[in-house]
Amino acid sequence: MADGWRPIVVPDEIYERAKKYYDENKEELKLKYGVRSLTGFLNFCIREYLKEKGVI
């Protein structure tokens, strides 16, 4: 694992829904937000949620 990163585990349901959304919206996510992978998409989602909640 790269420095500054931690592995996490997500439930199958969350993974499958996120993968489906990513696969269906891959081009828009890449162009609009620079998201280039499913892992990047999940990281983007976590960051956006934490920003919305005022955590970061």
C-alpha positions in Angstrom: 0.0 0.0 0.0 1.3 3.5 -0.9 2.3 5.8 1.9 -0.6 8.0 3.1 -3.3 5.5 2.1 -5.3 2.9 4.1 -7.2 0.0 2.8 -10.9 -0.2 3.7 -13.6 -2.8 3.3 -17.1 -2.0 2.0 -20.2 -4.3 1.9 -20.8 -6.1 -1.4 -24.0 -4.1 -2.0 -22.2 -0.8 -1.8 -19.4 -2.0 -4.1 -21.8 -3.4 -6.7 -24.0 -0.2 -6.7 -20.9 2.0 -6.9 -19.4 -0.1 -9.7 -22.7 0.0 -11.7 -22.9 3.8 -11.3 -19.3 4.2 -12.2 -19.5 2.0 -15.3 -22.6 3.8 -16.5 -21.2 7.3 -15.9 -17.4 6.7 -16.5 -17.0 9.4 -19.2 -18.9 12.1 -17.4 -17.0 11.4 -14.1 -13.7 11.6 -16.0 -14.4 14.8 -17.8 -16.2 16.6 -15.0 -14.2 15.5 -11.9 -11.1 13.8 -13.2 -12.2 10.4 -11.8 -10.4 7.7 -13.8 -11.2 4.5 -11.8 -13.7 2.8 -9.5 -11.3 3.3 -6.6 -11.0 7.0 -7.6 -14.8 7.2 -7.7 -15.2 5.8 -4.2 -12.5 8.1 -2.9 -14.3 11.0 -4.6 -17.6 10.0 -3.0 -16.1 9.8 0.5 -14.4 13.2 0.1 -17.5 14.9 -1.1 -19.6 13.4 1.8 -17.0 14.5 4.4 -16.9 18.0 2.9 -20.7 18.2 2.9 -20.7 17.2 6.6 -18.0 19.7 7.4 -15.5 17.1 8.5 -12.8 18.2 6.0 
